Amino acid sequence: MQLGTRWATGQTPPPSVPAELHAAIAQVESRGLQGHWTLTWLEGRAIAELDAGWEVLQTASGEIIARPFED
């Protein structure tokens, strides 16, 4: 895993966040959630995790998924 960057909700994602994730990140933020996002990379794919309990990720097939953290 490679650590990426961190930013607050409501801010424009940094340039290191893949553009493919931006719409899903905005969708999660539209729920009124507050906190900070952390961008990491796993097996070459970006994962944005919101400390309020959500993640936005790109699957191996290229699908973008926004979901609450799984227990």
C-alpha atoms as one frame of an Amber mdcrd trajectory, in Angstrom:
protein
   0.000   0.000   0.000   1.241   3.488  -0.859   0.081   6.528   1.095  -1.254
   9.318  -1.065  -2.617  12.530   0.379  -5.227  13.943   2.734  -7.844  16.700
   2.325 -10.989  17.981   4.057 -14.534  17.454   2.844 -15.773  20.367   0.787
 -12.356  21.031  -0.709 -11.396  20.225  -4.276  -9.558  16.907  -4.290  -5.798
  17.352  -4.809  -4.340  16.699  -8.278  -3.076  13.274  -7.154  -6.680  12.032
  -6.784  -7.697  10.327 -10.038 -10.423  12.259 -11.864 -12.459   9.040 -12.098
 -13.097   9.226  -8.330 -14.226  12.865  -8.181 -17.941  12.334  -8.944 -18.271
   9.541  -6.377 -16.454  11.630  -3.764 -18.875  14.501  -4.422 -21.792  12.081
  -4.129 -20.615  10.903  -0.705 -20.064  14.491   0.450 -23.605  15.423  -0.686
 -24.847  13.309   2.243 -23.630  16.102   4.527 -20.754  14.088   5.946 -17.822
  15.986   7.405 -14.242  14.927   7.948 -11.074  14.241   6.035 -10.344  12.041
   3.060  -7.199   9.949   2.834  -6.000   8.735  -0.550  -4.061   5.464  -0.619
  -3.100   3.065  -3.370  -3.516  -0.701  -3.252  -2.307  -2.859  -6.122  -2.039
   0.276  -8.253  -5.658   1.343  -7.660  -6.747   4.443  -5.767  -8.838   4.244
  -2.610 -10.225   7.399  -0.991 -11.365   6.829   2.593 -13.462   9.336   4.493
 -12.939   9.125   8.244 -16.728   9.452   8.647 -16.984   5.827   7.520 -17.062
   5.801   3.692 -14.722   4.723   0.944 -14.560   5.392  -2.779 -12.510   2.956
  -4.813 -11.835   1.729  -8.304 -12.128  -2.018  -8.838  -9.792  -4.079 -11.004
 -12.385  -3.894 -13.802 -12.451  -0.076 -13.572 -15.814   0.289 -11.814 -16.049
   3.132  -9.268 -17.721   2.163  -6.007 -18.772   4.382  -3.081 -19.775   2.470
   0.034 -19.719   2.562   3.814 -16.789   0.766   5.389 -17.356  -2.952   5.727
 -17.027  -4.439   9.206
